Amino acid sequence: GVVFDGNRAGGILGGISTGEPIVCRIAVKPTPSIGKRQKTVDLARGKAAEIEIKGRHDPAIPPRIVPVAEAMVALVLADHILRQRTAKV
């Protein structure tokens, strides 16, 4: 039979599993603020400035994103399973 060279599609082509492992990739935006003085630009005056954000800060989001990403993948897969079952009715 036909065999794929690799798993470049992440295991799904056109919404159908290829039989390869399903691979998910995510991106996480950087933390918008940190508790450290930073150099910036005052756009109103057009001059260099410094900014220091006060309050609570999360310096490392990646450890917290893993369970959220896993839960979202589980929800999406469950949704697709339910859709496939209802299509047969």
Helices and strands as residue ranges (DSSP letters): E 12-13, E 16-17, E 38-42, E 47-51, H 62-87
